[in-house]
Amino acid sequence: MDQQLTHIALVVKDYDDAIDFYTKKLKFELIEDTHQSDTKRWVIVKPKGTCGCSLLLAKAASEEQESRIGNQTGGRVFLFLYTDNFERDYKNLLDQKVTIVRNPKDEDYGKVLVFSDLYGNLWDLIEPKKN
């Protein structure tokens, strides 16, 4: 049997704020928003045009979970967003007033910058070098 990584849980403070950030500022698609109880929803977002891994936006349900919001990896870059058009997506980040943590830089593997999401999680935006 083949395996596939389908979702990465991202602990958030508020479902609607997180949905707004990812769909409006990063232009992700809202794939699902199903209410499971008065306090829990199954919320999935992913970059447009991809059939790969998606984010499961999981609202913190305890103090311990709340303490992880924005720093799920101890300050390291957490998520890596590949693009086919770095300048377009960089301009969008600037237009949407997304915090750029490290300015664009050319590396051996491609063009990269680091930005933070609405909670402070660090992301790499990468346009891989073409062979």
Secondary structure, DSSP 8 states (H G I E B T S, - for coil): ------EEEEEES-HHHHHHIIIIIS-EEEEEEEE-SSS-EEEEEEETT--S-EEEEEE--SHHHHTTTT-TTTTSEEEEEE-S-HHHHHHHHHHTT--EEEEEEEETTEEEEEEE-TT--EEEEEEE---
